[in-house]
Amino acid sequence: MERFIMWADENIMDHLANKILKESNIEIIKSPKGVEVVRRNINNEEKYFVMNHTDKTQQLGDKTIKPYEAFIADHI
């Protein structure tokens, strides 16, 4: 039996992921490709954990993020 693998383009995968997150009431925090942003509530204070998973300098709002840099912020 032959197997056929369909490779979905990046736009389709992004659309599908965003649809699933929205339907699951999971917050989407917009960030550049390769930059992960997670919001957590710690002692009744919101904190943002930001991680650049790329070897490139990235920009998130007014913050420049070095390659592979991670930090915690009070706001984005």
PDB file of N, CA, C, O and CB in Angstrom:
ATOM      1  N   MET A   1       0.845  -1.177   0.000  1.00  0.00           N
ATOM      2  CA  MET A   1       0.000   0.000   0.000  1.00  0.00           C
ATOM      3  C   MET A   1       0.888   1.237   0.000  1.00  0.00           C
ATOM      4  O   MET A   1       1.817   1.350   0.800  1.00  0.00           O
ATOM      5  CB  MET A   1      -0.960   0.000   1.218  1.00  0.00           C
ATOM      6  N   GLU A   2       0.597   2.140  -0.887  1.00  0.00           N
ATOM      7  CA  GLU A   2       1.363   3.377  -0.955  1.00  0.00           C
ATOM      8  C   GLU A   2       0.774   4.407  -0.008  1.00  0.00           C
ATOM      9  O   GLU A   2      -0.439   4.492   0.184  1.00  0.00           O
ATOM     10  CB  GLU A   2       1.392   3.921  -2.390  1.00  0.00           C
ATOM     11  N   ARG A   3       1.662   5.176   0.570  1.00  0.00           N
ATOM     12  CA  ARG A   3       1.221   6.269   1.432  1.00  0.00           C
ATOM     13  C   ARG A   3       1.558   7.584   0.756  1.00  0.00           C
ATOM     14  O   ARG A   3       2.648   7.765   0.213  1.00  0.00           O
ATOM     15  CB  ARG A   3       1.880   6.184   2.839  1.00  0.00           C
ATOM     16  N   PHE A   4       0.619   8.478   0.800  1.00  0.00           N
ATOM     17  CA  PHE A   4       0.846   9.810   0.245  1.00  0.00           C
ATOM     18  C   PHE A   4       0.868  10.802   1.396  1.00  0.00           C
ATOM     19  O   PHE A   4      -0.034  10.835   2.232  1.00  0.00           O
ATOM     20  CB  PHE A   4      -0.252  10.191  -0.807  1.00  0.00           C
ATOM     21  N   ILE A   5       1.909  11.598   1.417  1.00  0.00           N
ATOM     22  CA  ILE A   5       2.040  12.612   2.462  1.00  0.00           C
ATOM     23  C   ILE A   5       1.772  13.969   1.829  1.00  0.00           C
ATOM     24  O   ILE A   5       2.402  14.341   0.839  1.00  0.00           O
ATOM     25  CB  ILE A   5       3.460  12.570   3.135  1.00  0.00           C
ATOM     26  N   MET A   6       0.852  14.686   2.398  1.00  0.00           N
ATOM     27  CA  MET A   6       0.562  16.030   1.907  1.00  0.00           C
ATOM     28  C   MET A   6       1.255  17.029   2.821  1.00  0.00           C
ATOM     29  O   MET A   6       1.086  16.991   4.040  1.00  0.00           O
ATOM     30  CB  MET A   6      -0.979  16.297   1.845  1.00  0.00           C
ATOM     31  N   TRP A   7       2.008  17.891   2.245  1.00  0.00           N
ATOM     32  CA  TRP A   7       2.681  18.935   3.000  1.00  0.00           C
ATOM     33  C   TRP A   7       1.845  20.204   2.889  1.00  0.00           C
ATOM     34  O   TRP A   7       1.709  20.781   1.810  1.00  0.00           O
ATOM     35  CB  TRP A   7       4.141  19.167   2.483  1.00  0.00           C
ATOM     36  N   ALA A   8       1.296  20.623   4.003  1.00  0.00           N
ATOM     37  CA  ALA A   8       0.493  21.853   4.029  1.00  0.00           C
ATOM     38  C   ALA A   8       1.448  23.038   4.089  1.00  0.00           C
ATOM     39  O   ALA A   8       2.465  22.994   4.781  1.00  0.00           O
ATOM     40  CB  ALA A   8      -0.505  21.868   5.249  1.00  0.00           C
ATOM     41  N   ASP A   9       1.117  24.077   3.373  1.00  0.00           N
ATOM     42  CA  ASP A   9       1.993  25.238   3.437  1.00  0.00           C
ATOM     43  C   ASP A   9       1.820  25.935   4.786  1.00  0.00           C
ATOM     44  O   ASP A   9       0.863  25.694   5.522  1.00  0.00           O
ATOM     45  CB  ASP A   9       1.697  26.216   2.273  1.00  0.00           C
ATOM     46  N   GLU A  10       2.773  26.797   5.075  1.00  0.00           N
ATOM     47  CA  GLU A  10       2.830  27.458   6.381  1.00  0.00           C
ATOM     48  C   GLU A  10       1.576  28.269   6.691  1.00  0.00           C
ATOM     49  O   GLU A  10       1.131  28.289   7.838  1.00  0.00           O
ATOM     50  CB  GLU A  10       4.037  28.360   6.445  1.00  0.00           C
ATOM     51  N   ASN A  11       1.002  28.931   5.703  1.00  0.00           N
ATOM     52  CA  ASN A  11      -0.198  29.740   5.930  1.00  0.00           C
ATOM     53  C   ASN A  11      -1.375  28.869   6.353  1.00  0.00           C
ATOM     54  O   ASN A  11      -2.147  29.254   7.231  1.00  0.00           O
ATOM     55  CB  ASN A  11      -0.558  30.530   4.666  1.00  0.00           C
ATOM     56  N   ILE A  12      -1.516  27.708   5.741  1.00  0.00           N
ATOM     57  CA  ILE A  12      -2.606  26.798   6.121  1.00  0.00           C
ATOM     58  C   ILE A  12      -2.414  26.319   7.552  1.00  0.00           C
ATOM     59  O   ILE A  12      -3.369  26.277   8.327  1.00  0.00           O
ATOM     60  CB  ILE A  12      -2.676  25.589   5.157  1.00  0.00           C
ATOM     61  N   MET A  13      -1.192  25.961   7.906  1.00  0.00           N
ATOM     62  CA  MET A  13      -0.917  25.480   9.263  1.00  0.00           C
ATOM     63  C   MET A  13      -1.158  26.585  10.300  1.00  0.00           C
ATOM     64  O   MET A  13      -1.722  26.324  11.363  1.00  0.00           O
ATOM     65  CB  MET A  13       0.533  24.966   9.364  1.00  0.00           C
ATOM     66  N   ASP A  14      -0.734  27.814   9.995  1.00  0.00           N
ATOM     67  CA  ASP A  14      -0.972  28.933  10.910  1.00  0.00           C
ATOM     68  C   ASP A  14      -2.468  29.169  11.092  1.00  0.00           C
ATOM     69  O   ASP A  14      -2.940  29.363  12.213  1.00  0.00           O
ATOM     70  CB  ASP A  14      -0.291  30.213  10.388  1.00  0.00           C
ATOM     71  N   HIS A  15      -3.209  29.151   9.989  1.00  0.00           N
ATOM     72  CA  HIS A  15      -4.659  29.347  10.048  1.00  0.00           C
ATOM     73  C   HIS A  15      -5.313  28.257  10.898  1.00  0.00           C
ATOM     74  O   HIS A  15      -6.164  28.551  11.737  1.00  0.00           O
ATOM     75  CB  HIS A  15      -5.263  29.353   8.627  1.00  0.00           C
ATOM     76  N   LEU A  16      -4.923  27.020  10.686  1.00  0.00           N
ATOM     77  CA  LEU A  16      -5.489  25.903  11.441  1.00  0.00           C
ATOM     78  C   LEU A  16      -5.163  26.021  12.932  1.00  0.00           C
ATOM     79  O   LEU A  16      -6.036  25.827  13.779  1.00  0.00           O
ATOM     80  CB  LEU A  16      -4.964  24.571  10.889  1.00  0.00           C
ATOM     81  N   ALA A  17      -3.916  26.335  13.246  1.00  0.00           N
ATOM     82  CA  ALA A  17      -3.521  26.479  14.650  1.00  0.00           C
ATOM     83  C   ALA A  17      -4.299  27.608  15.322  1.00  0.00           C
ATOM     84  O   ALA A  17      -4.782  27.444  16.442  1.00  0.00           O
ATOM     85  CB  ALA A  17      -2.009  26.741  14.758  1.00  0.00           C
ATOM     86  N   ASN A  18      -4.423  28.750  14.647  1.00  0.00           N
ATOM     87  CA  ASN A  18      -5.166  29.883  15.216  1.00  0.00           C
ATOM     88  C   ASN A  18      -6.637  29.545  15.410  1.00  0.00           C
ATOM     89  O   ASN A  18      -7.242  29.955  16.401  1.00  0.00           O
ATOM     90  CB  ASN A  18      -5.033  31.113  14.316  1.00  0.00           C
ATOM     91  N   LYS A  19      -7.210  28.808  14.483  1.00  0.00           N
ATOM     92  CA  LYS A  19      -8.614  28.386  14.608  1.00  0.00           C
ATOM     93  C   LYS A  19      -8.805  27.486  15.832  1.00  0.00           C
ATOM     94  O   LYS A  19      -9.756  27.661  16.593  1.00  0.00           O
ATOM     95  CB  LYS A  19      -9.073  27.644  13.327  1.00  0.00           C
ATOM     96  N   ILE A  20      -7.908  26.534  16.015  1.00  0.00           N
ATOM     97  CA  ILE A  20      -7.997  25.620  17.162  1.00  0.00           C
ATOM     98  C   ILE A  20      -7.831  26.392  18.462  1.00  0.00           C
ATOM     99  O   ILE A  20      -8.577  26.163  19.414  1.00  0.00           O
ATOM    100  CB  ILE A  20      -6.928  24.504  17.063  1.00  0.00           C
ATOM    101  N   LEU A  21      -6.865  27.305  18.519  1.00  0.00           N
ATOM    102  CA  LEU A  21      -6.649  28.097  19.732  1.00  0.00           C
ATOM    103  C   LEU A  21      -7.868  28.946  20.056  1.00  0.00           C
ATOM    104  O   LEU A  21      -8.291  29.019  21.210  1.00  0.00           O
ATOM    105  CB  LEU A  21      -5.417  28.990  19.576  1.00  0.00           C
ATOM    106  N   LYS A  22      -8.435  29.589  19.035  1.00  0.00           N
ATOM    107  CA  LYS A  22      -9.609  30.443  19.248  1.00  0.00           C
ATOM    108  C   LYS A  22     -10.796  29.623  19.742  1.00  0.00           C
ATOM    109  O   LYS A  22     -11.474  30.022  20.689  1.00  0.00           O
ATOM    110  CB  LYS A  22      -9.983  31.182  17.949  1.00  0.00           C
ATOM    111  N   GLU A  23     -11.051  28.475  19.105  1.00  0.00           N
ATOM    112  CA  GLU A  23     -12.174  27.625  19.505  1.00  0.00           C
ATOM    113  C   GLU A  23     -11.984  27.041  20.909  1.00  0.00           C
ATOM    114  O   GLU A  23     -12.958  26.693  21.576  1.00  0.00           O
ATOM    115  CB  GLU A  23     -12.356  26.495  18.497  1.00  0.00           C
ATOM    116  N   SER A  24     -10.728  26.937  21.351  1.00  0.00           N
ATOM    117  CA  SER A  24     -10.426  26.385  22.672  1.00  0.00           C
ATOM    118  C   SER A  24     -10.292  27.482  23.722  1.00  0.00           C
ATOM    119  O   SER A  24      -9.938  27.205  24.868  1.00  0.00           O
ATOM    120  CB  SER A  24      -9.144  25.561  22.619  1.00  0.00           C
ATOM    121  N   ASN A  25     -10.577  28.738  23.335  1.00  0.00           N
ATOM    122  CA  ASN A  25     -10.447  29.895  24.232  1.00  0.00           C
ATOM    123  C   ASN A  25      -9.049  30.021  24.826  1.00  0.00           C
ATOM    124  O   ASN A  25      -8.888  30.352  26.000  1.00  0.00           O
ATOM    125  CB  ASN A  25     -11.463  29.799  25.353  1.00  0.00           C
ATOM    126  N   ILE A  26      -8.042  29.752  23.997  1.00  0.00           N
ATOM    127  CA  ILE A  26      -6.650  29.910  24.408  1.00  0.00           C
ATOM    128  C   ILE A  26      -6.145  31.228  23.835  1.00  0.00           C
ATOM    129  O   ILE A  26      -6.272  31.481  22.636  1.00  0.00           O
ATOM    130  CB  ILE A  26      -5.764  28.700  23.927  1.00  0.00           C
ATOM    131  N   GLU A  27      -5.574  32.065  24.692  1.00  0.00           N
ATOM    132  CA  GLU A  27      -5.108  33.383  24.280  1.00  0.00           C
ATOM    133  C   GLU A  27      -3.988  33.276  23.252  1.00  0.00           C
ATOM    134  O   GLU A  27      -3.078  32.458  23.385  1.00  0.00           O
ATOM    135  CB  GLU A  27      -4.633  34.180  25.491  1.00  0.00           C
ATOM    136  N   ILE A  28      -4.073  34.109  22.239  1.00  0.00           N
ATOM    137  CA  ILE A  28      -3.033  34.192  21.227  1.00  0.00           C
ATOM    138  C   ILE A  28      -2.292  35.504  21.437  1.00  0.00           C
ATOM    139  O   ILE A  28      -2.897  36.576  21.411  1.00  0.00           O
ATOM    140  CB  ILE A  28      -3.628  34.095  19.779  1.00  0.00           C
ATOM    141  N   ILE A  29      -0.989  35.418  21.644  1.00  0.00           N
ATOM    142  CA  ILE A  29      -0.159  36.608  21.787  1.00  0.00           C
ATOM    143  C   ILE A  29       0.685  36.701  20.528  1.00  0.00           C
ATOM    144  O   ILE A  29       1.534  35.846  20.276  1.00  0.00           O
ATOM    145  CB  ILE A  29       0.737  36.554  23.087  1.00  0.00           C
ATOM    146  N   LYS A  30       0.451  37.740  19.742  1.00  0.00           N
ATOM    147  CA  LYS A  30       1.173  37.907  18.483  1.00  0.00           C
ATOM    148  C   LYS A  30       2.651  38.179  18.753  1.00  0.00           C
ATOM    149  O   LYS A  30       3.005  38.988  19.611  1.00  0.00           O
ATOM    150  CB  LYS A  30       0.559  39.053  17.652  1.00  0.00           C
ATOM    151  N   SER A  31       3.494  37.492  18.009  1.00  0.00           N
ATOM    152  CA  SER A  31       4.937  37.673  18.131  1.00  0.00           C
ATOM    153  C   SER A  31       5.591  37.272  16.818  1.00  0.00           C
ATOM    154  O   SER A  31       4.981  36.579  16.004  1.00  0.00           O
ATOM    155  CB  SER A  31       5.514  36.843  19.318  1.00  0.00           C
ATOM    156  N   PRO A  32       6.833  37.706  16.608  1.00  0.00           N
ATOM    157  CA  PRO A  32       7.524  37.325  15.381  1.00  0.00           C
ATOM    158  C   PRO A  32       7.736  35.803  15.323  1.00  0.00           C
ATOM    159  O   PRO A  32       7.730  35.119  16.347  1.00  0.00           O
ATOM    160  CB  PRO A  32       8.876  38.060  15.279  1.00  0.00           C
ATOM    161  N   LYS A  33       7.919  35.311  14.125  1.00  0.00           N
ATOM    162  CA  LYS A  33       8.172  33.886  13.931  1.00  0.00           C
ATOM    163  C   LYS A  33       9.416  33.477  14.723  1.00  0.00           C
ATOM    164  O   LYS A  33      10.473  34.096  14.606  1.00  0.00           O
ATOM    165  CB  LYS A  33       8.347  33.555  12.420  1.00  0.00           C
ATOM    166  N   GLY A  34       9.270  32.435  15.520  1.00  0.00           N
ATOM    167  CA  GLY A  34      10.390  31.943  16.311  1.00  0.00           C
ATOM    168  C   GLY A  34      10.488  32.552  17.696  1.00  0.00           C
ATOM    169  O   GLY A  34      11.356  32.172  18.483  1.00  0.00           O
ATOM    170  N   VAL A  35       9.595  33.507  18.007  1.00  0.00           N
ATOM    171  CA  VAL A  35       9.583  34.119  19.336  1.00  0.00           C
ATOM    172  C   VAL A  35       8.342  33.633  20.070  1.00  0.00           C
ATOM    173  O   VAL A  35       7.217  33.804  19.600  1.00  0.00           O
ATOM    174  CB  VAL A  35       9.610  35.685  19.249  1.00  0.00           C
ATOM    175  N   GLU A  36       8.566  33.027  21.224  1.00  0.00           N
ATOM    176  CA  GLU A  36       7.476  32.496  22.041  1.00  0.00           C
ATOM    177  C   GLU A  36       7.180  33.469  23.179  1.00  0.00           C
ATOM    178  O   GLU A  36       8.093  33.933  23.863  1.00  0.00           O
ATOM    179  CB  GLU A  36       7.832  31.085  22.600  1.00  0.00           C
ATOM    180  N   VAL A  37       5.910  33.769  23.373  1.00  0.00           N
ATOM    181  CA  VAL A  37       5.485  34.647  24.465  1.00  0.00           C
ATOM    182  C   VAL A  37       4.387  33.927  25.238  1.00  0.00           C
ATOM    183  O   VAL A  37       3.376  33.519  24.666  1.00  0.00           O
ATOM    184  CB  VAL A  37       4.983  36.042  23.929  1.00  0.00           C
ATOM    185  N   VAL A  38       4.597  33.777  26.540  1.00  0.00           N
ATOM    186  CA  VAL A  38       3.629  33.101  27.392  1.00  0.00           C
ATOM    187  C   VAL A  38       3.284  34.031  28.545  1.00  0.00           C
ATOM    188  O   VAL A  38       4.169  34.561  29.216  1.00  0.00           O
ATOM    189  CB  VAL A  38       4.182  31.735  27.914  1.00  0.00           C
ATOM    190  N   ARG A  39       1.987  34.223  28.767  1.00  0.00           N
ATOM    191  CA  ARG A  39       1.538  35.076  29.881  1.00  0.00           C
ATOM    192  C   ARG A  39       1.191  34.179  31.057  1.00  0.00           C
ATOM    193  O   ARG A  39       0.502  33.170  30.907  1.00  0.00           O
ATOM    194  CB  ARG A  39       0.304  35.962  29.470  1.00  0.00           C
ATOM    195  N   ARG A  40       1.676  34.560  32.220  1.00  0.00           N
ATOM    196  CA  ARG A  40       1.377  33.828  33.450  1.00  0.00           C
ATOM    197  C   ARG A  40       0.972  34.813  34.534  1.00  0.00           C
ATOM    198  O   ARG A  40       1.419  35.960  34.549  1.00  0.00           O
ATOM    199  CB  ARG A  40       2.593  32.981  33.907  1.00  0.00           C
ATOM    200  N   ASN A  41       0.127  34.353  35.432  1.00  0.00           N
ATOM    201  CA  ASN A  41      -0.280  35.149  36.572  1.00  0.00           C
ATOM    202  C   ASN A  41       0.471  34.610  37.782  1.00  0.00           C
ATOM    203  O   ASN A  41       0.267  33.469  38.197  1.00  0.00           O
ATOM    204  CB  ASN A  41      -1.836  35.107  36.786  1.00  0.00           C
ATOM    205  N   ILE A  42       1.343  35.448  38.343  1.00  0.00           N
ATOM    206  CA  ILE A  42       2.160  35.050  39.494  1.00  0.00           C
ATOM    207  C   ILE A  42       1.852  36.001  40.637  1.00  0.00           C
ATOM    208  O   ILE A  42       2.081  37.206  40.529  1.00  0.00           O
ATOM    209  CB  ILE A  42       3.694  35.061  39.148  1.00  0.00           C
ATOM    210  N   ASN A  43       1.331  35.458  41.736  1.00  0.00           N
ATOM    211  CA  ASN A  43       0.963  36.284  42.892  1.00  0.00           C
ATOM    212  C   ASN A  43       0.079  37.458  42.483  1.00  0.00           C
ATOM    213  O   ASN A  43       0.303  38.593  42.903  1.00  0.00           O
ATOM    214  CB  ASN A  43       2.219  36.803  43.596  1.00  0.00           C
ATOM    215  N   ASN A  44      -0.918  37.175  41.665  1.00  0.00           N
ATOM    216  CA  ASN A  44      -1.873  38.162  41.171  1.00  0.00           C
ATOM    217  C   ASN A  44      -1.242  39.256  40.311  1.00  0.00           C
ATOM    218  O   ASN A  44      -1.813  40.338  40.172  1.00  0.00           O
ATOM    219  CB  ASN A  44      -2.577  38.793  42.327  1.00  0.00           C
ATOM    220  N   GLU A  45      -0.078  38.988  39.737  1.00  0.00           N
ATOM    221  CA  GLU A  45       0.570  39.916  38.814  1.00  0.00           C
ATOM    222  C   GLU A  45       0.820  39.196  37.496  1.00  0.00           C
ATOM    223  O   GLU A  45       1.298  38.062  37.479  1.00  0.00           O
ATOM    224  CB  GLU A  45       1.903  40.468  39.409  1.00  0.00           C
ATOM    225  N   GLU A  46       0.490  39.866  36.386  1.00  0.00           N
ATOM    226  CA  GLU A  46       0.747  39.280  35.076  1.00  0.00           C
ATOM    227  C   GLU A  46       2.214  39.435  34.719  1.00  0.00           C
ATOM    228  O   GLU A  46       2.788  40.515  34.857  1.00  0.00           O
ATOM    229  CB  GLU A  46      -0.141  39.929  34.002  1.00  0.00           C
ATOM    230  N   LYS A  47       2.815  38.346  34.258  1.00  0.00           N
ATOM    231  CA  LYS A  47       4.194  38.341  33.780  1.00  0.00           C
ATOM    232  C   LYS A  47       4.212  37.690  32.410  1.00  0.00           C
ATOM    233  O   LYS A  47       3.442  36.770  32.137  1.00  0.00           O
ATOM    234  CB  LYS A  47       5.146  37.593  34.773  1.00  0.00           C
ATOM    235  N   TYR A  48       5.102  38.179  31.546  1.00  0.00           N
ATOM    236  CA  TYR A  48       5.259  37.624  30.212  1.00  0.00           C
ATOM    237  C   TYR A  48       6.639  36.991  30.096  1.00  0.00           C
ATOM    238  O   TYR A  48       7.654  37.647  30.330  1.00  0.00           O
ATOM    239  CB  TYR A  48       5.056  38.714  29.128  1.00  0.00           C
ATOM    240  N   PHE A  49       6.670  35.726  29.739  1.00  0.00           N
ATOM    241  CA  PHE A  49       7.908  35.007  29.516  1.00  0.00           C
ATOM    242  C   PHE A  49       8.161  35.034  28.006  1.00  0.00           C
ATOM    243  O   PHE A  49       7.358  34.524  27.225  1.00  0.00           O
ATOM    244  CB  PHE A  49       7.837  33.528  30.080  1.00  0.00           C
ATOM    245  N   VAL A  50       9.269  35.626  27.612  1.00  0.00           N
ATOM    246  CA  VAL A  50       9.575  35.817  26.198  1.00  0.00           C
ATOM    247  C   VAL A  50      10.844  35.039  25.866  1.00  0.00           C
ATOM    248  O   VAL A  50      11.862  35.177  26.544  1.00  0.00           O
ATOM    249  CB  VAL A  50       9.741  37.333  25.854  1.00  0.00           C
ATOM    250  N   MET A  51      10.774  34.221  24.817  1.00  0.00           N
ATOM    251  CA  MET A  51      11.916  33.407  24.414  1.00  0.00           C
ATOM    252  C   MET A  51      12.121  33.499  22.905  1.00  0.00           C
ATOM    253  O   MET A  51      11.206  33.216  22.132  1.00  0.00           O
ATOM    254  CB  MET A  51      11.716  31.940  24.843  1.00  0.00           C
ATOM    255  N   ASN A  52      13.306  33.888  22.493  1.00  0.00           N
ATOM    256  CA  ASN A  52      13.658  33.919  21.074  1.00  0.00           C
ATOM    257  C   ASN A  52      14.338  32.586  20.757  1.00  0.00           C
ATOM    258  O   ASN A  52      15.452  32.331  21.215  1.00  0.00           O
ATOM    259  CB  ASN A  52      14.598  35.156  20.724  1.00  0.00           C
ATOM    260  N   HIS A  53      13.682  31.756  19.989  1.00  0.00           N
ATOM    261  CA  HIS A  53      14.203  30.431  19.653  1.00  0.00           C
ATOM    262  C   HIS A  53      15.019  30.447  18.354  1.00  0.00           C
ATOM    263  O   HIS A  53      15.324  29.388  17.806  1.00  0.00           O
ATOM    264  CB  HIS A  53      13.052  29.434  19.529  1.00  0.00           C
ATOM    265  N   THR A  54      15.371  31.626  17.864  1.00  0.00           N
ATOM    266  CA  THR A  54      16.079  31.713  16.590  1.00  0.00           C
ATOM    267  C   THR A  54      17.501  32.247  16.774  1.00  0.00           C
ATOM    268  O   THR A  54      17.874  32.732  17.842  1.00  0.00           O
ATOM    269  CB  THR A  54      15.306  32.606  15.620  1.00  0.00           C
ATOM    270  N   ASP A  55      18.274  32.140  15.701  1.00  0.00           N
ATOM    271  CA  ASP A  55      19.634  32.680  15.715  1.00  0.00           C
ATOM    272  C   ASP A  55      19.683  34.099  15.153  1.00  0.00           C
ATOM    273  O   ASP A  55      20.749  34.605  14.804  1.00  0.00           O
ATOM    274  CB  ASP A  55      20.569  31.774  14.917  1.00  0.00           C
ATOM    275  N   LYS A  56      18.514  34.732  15.072  1.00  0.00           N
ATOM    276  CA  LYS A  56      18.394  36.094  14.549  1.00  0.00           C
ATOM    277  C   LYS A  56      17.902  37.048  15.633  1.00  0.00           C
ATOM    278  O   LYS A  56      17.150  36.649  16.522  1.00  0.00           O
ATOM    279  CB  LYS A  56      17.440  36.127  13.343  1.00  0.00           C
ATOM    280  N   THR A  57      18.327  38.305  15.559  1.00  0.00           N
ATOM    281  CA  THR A  57      17.782  39.342  16.430  1.00  0.00           C
ATOM    282  C   THR A  57      16.342  39.601  15.992  1.00  0.00           C
ATOM    283  O   THR A  57      16.063  39.721  14.799  1.00  0.00           O
ATOM    284  CB  THR A  57      18.646  40.662  16.374  1.00  0.00           C
ATOM    285  N   GLN A  58      15.438  39.684  16.951  1.00  0.00           N
ATOM    286  CA  GLN A  58      14.018  39.870  16.675  1.00  0.00           C
ATOM    287  C   GLN A  58      13.527  41.153  17.355  1.00  0.00           C
ATOM    288  O   GLN A  58      14.161  41.663  18.279  1.00  0.00           O
ATOM    289  CB  GLN A  58      13.196  38.640  17.158  1.00  0.00           C
ATOM    290  N   GLN A  59      12.399  41.656  16.885  1.00  0.00           N
ATOM    291  CA  GLN A  59      11.786  42.850  17.458  1.00  0.00           C
ATOM    292  C   GLN A  59      10.381  42.502  17.933  1.00  0.00           C
ATOM    293  O   GLN A  59       9.583  41.957  17.170  1.00  0.00           O
ATOM    294  CB  GLN A  59      11.750  44.016  16.423  1.00  0.00           C
ATOM    295  N   LEU A  60      10.076  42.813  19.188  1.00  0.00           N
ATOM    296  CA  LEU A  60       8.742  42.615  19.746  1.00  0.00           C
ATOM    297  C   LEU A  60       8.327  43.939  20.369  1.00  0.00           C
ATOM    298  O   LEU A  60       8.796  44.300  21.449  1.00  0.00           O
ATOM    299  CB  LEU A  60       8.711  41.438  20.803  1.00  0.00           C
ATOM    300  N   GLY A  61       7.441  44.664  19.680  1.00  0.00           N
ATOM    301  CA  GLY A  61       7.094  46.012  20.131  1.00  0.00           C
ATOM    302  C   GLY A  61       8.332  46.877  20.093  1.00  0.00           C
ATOM    303  O   GLY A  61       8.990  46.969  19.056  1.00  0.00           O
ATOM    304  N   ASP A  62       8.666  47.518  21.210  1.00  0.00           N
ATOM    305  CA  ASP A  62       9.863  48.365  21.253  1.00  0.00           C
ATOM    306  C   ASP A  62      11.080  47.632  21.814  1.00  0.00           C
ATOM    307  O   ASP A  62      12.128  48.241  22.026  1.00  0.00           O
ATOM    308  CB  ASP A  62       9.589  49.602  22.085  1.00  0.00           C
ATOM    309  N   LYS A  63      10.943  46.330  22.056  1.00  0.00           N
ATOM    310  CA  LYS A  63      12.017  45.538  22.650  1.00  0.00           C
ATOM    311  C   LYS A  63      12.768  44.759  21.571  1.00  0.00           C
ATOM    312  O   LYS A  63      12.159  44.053  20.767  1.00  0.00           O
ATOM    313  CB  LYS A  63      11.453  44.573  23.712  1.00  0.00           C
ATOM    314  N   THR A  64      14.086  44.893  21.560  1.00  0.00           N
ATOM    315  CA  THR A  64      14.946  44.106  20.678  1.00  0.00           C
ATOM    316  C   THR A  64      15.377  42.859  21.445  1.00  0.00           C
ATOM    317  O   THR A  64      15.852  42.948  22.577  1.00  0.00           O
ATOM    318  CB  THR A  64      16.194  44.938  20.190  1.00  0.00           C
ATOM    319  N   ILE A  65      15.209  41.714  20.826  1.00  0.00           N
ATOM    320  CA  ILE A  65      15.515  40.442  21.475  1.00  0.00           C
ATOM    321  C   ILE A  65      16.690  39.797  20.751  1.00  0.00           C
ATOM    322  O   ILE A  65      16.615  39.540  19.549  1.00  0.00           O
ATOM    323  CB  ILE A  65      14.271  39.495  21.479  1.00  0.00           C
ATOM    324  N   LYS A  66      17.760  39.538  21.466  1.00  0.00           N
ATOM    325  CA  LYS A  66      18.959  38.924  20.886  1.00  0.00           C
ATOM    326  C   LYS A  66      18.687  37.452  20.548  1.00  0.00           C
ATOM    327  O   LYS A  66      17.746  36.860  21.076  1.00  0.00           O
ATOM    328  CB  LYS A  66      20.163  39.044  21.864  1.00  0.00           C
ATOM    329  N   PRO A  67      19.496  36.872  19.684  1.00  0.00           N
ATOM    330  CA  PRO A  67      19.337  35.446  19.375  1.00  0.00           C
ATOM    331  C   PRO A  67      19.371  34.595  20.648  1.00  0.00           C
ATOM    332  O   PRO A  67      20.258  34.747  21.488  1.00  0.00           O
ATOM    333  CB  PRO A  67      20.439  34.985  18.404  1.00  0.00           C
ATOM    334  N   TYR A  68      18.413  33.718  20.771  1.00  0.00           N
ATOM    335  CA  TYR A  68      18.280  32.765  21.880  1.00  0.00           C
ATOM    336  C   TYR A  68      18.108  33.431  23.250  1.00  0.00           C
ATOM    337  O   TYR A  68      18.276  32.777  24.279  1.00  0.00           O
ATOM    338  CB  TYR A  68      19.489  31.870  21.916  1.00  0.00           C
ATOM    339  N   GLU A  69      17.780  34.705  23.267  1.00  0.00           N
ATOM    340  CA  GLU A  69      17.557  35.414  24.528  1.00  0.00           C
ATOM    341  C   GLU A  69      16.198  35.042  25.109  1.00  0.00           C
ATOM    342  O   GLU A  69      15.243  34.794  24.374  1.00  0.00           O
ATOM    343  CB  GLU A  69      17.652  36.942  24.319  1.00  0.00           C
ATOM    344  N   ALA A  70      16.125  35.005  26.423  1.00  0.00           N
ATOM    345  CA  ALA A  70      14.860  34.795  27.131  1.00  0.00           C
ATOM    346  C   ALA A  70      14.819  35.796  28.291  1.00  0.00           C
ATOM    347  O   ALA A  70      15.843  36.104  28.902  1.00  0.00           O
ATOM    348  CB  ALA A  70      14.717  33.296  27.648  1.00  0.00           C
ATOM    349  N   PHE A  71      13.617  36.292  28.578  1.00  0.00           N
ATOM    350  CA  PHE A  71      13.474  37.226  29.691  1.00  0.00           C
ATOM    351  C   PHE A  71      12.022  37.226  30.159  1.00  0.00           C
ATOM    352  O   PHE A  71      11.136  36.697  29.487  1.00  0.00           O
ATOM    353  CB  PHE A  71      13.924  38.659  29.279  1.00  0.00           C
ATOM    354  N   ILE A  72      11.799  37.830  31.324  1.00  0.00           N
ATOM    355  CA  ILE A  72      10.468  37.993  31.895  1.00  0.00           C
ATOM    356  C   ILE A  72      10.151  39.485  31.914  1.00  0.00           C
ATOM    357  O   ILE A  72      10.975  40.298  32.331  1.00  0.00           O
ATOM    358  CB  ILE A  72      10.378  37.369  33.337  1.00  0.00           C
ATOM    359  N   ALA A  73       8.948  39.836  31.458  1.00  0.00           N
ATOM    360  CA  ALA A  73       8.556  41.252  31.406  1.00  0.00           C
ATOM    361  C   ALA A  73       7.211  41.446  32.111  1.00  0.00           C
ATOM    362  O   ALA A  73       6.397  40.527  32.201  1.00  0.00           O
ATOM    363  CB  ALA A  73       8.473  41.751  29.930  1.00  0.00           C
ATOM    364  N   ASP A  74       7.007  42.656  32.601  1.00  0.00           N
ATOM    365  CA  ASP A  74       5.731  42.999  33.227  1.00  0.00           C
ATOM    366  C   ASP A  74       4.660  43.328  32.196  1.00  0.00           C
ATOM    367  O   ASP A  74       3.467  43.183  32.465  1.00  0.00           O
ATOM    368  CB  ASP A  74       5.911  44.174  34.170  1.00  0.00           C
ATOM    369  N   HIS A  75       5.089  43.772  31.011  1.00  0.00           N
ATOM    370  CA  HIS A  75       4.149  44.098  29.941  1.00  0.00           C
ATOM    371  C   HIS A  75       4.845  43.927  28.599  1.00  0.00           C
ATOM    372  O   HIS A  75       6.071  43.846  28.516  1.00  0.00           O
ATOM    373  CB  HIS A  75       3.599  45.545  30.099  1.00  0.00           C
ATOM    374  N   ILE A  76       4.046  43.876  27.575  1.00  0.00           N
ATOM    375  CA  ILE A  76       4.605  43.737  26.222  1.00  0.00           C
ATOM    376  C   ILE A  76       4.140  44.908  25.391  1.00  0.00           C
ATOM    377  O   ILE A  76       4.486  45.005  24.213  1.00  0.00           O
ATOM    378  CB  ILE A  76       4.181  42.387  25.559  1.00  0.00           C
TER     379      ILE A  76
END
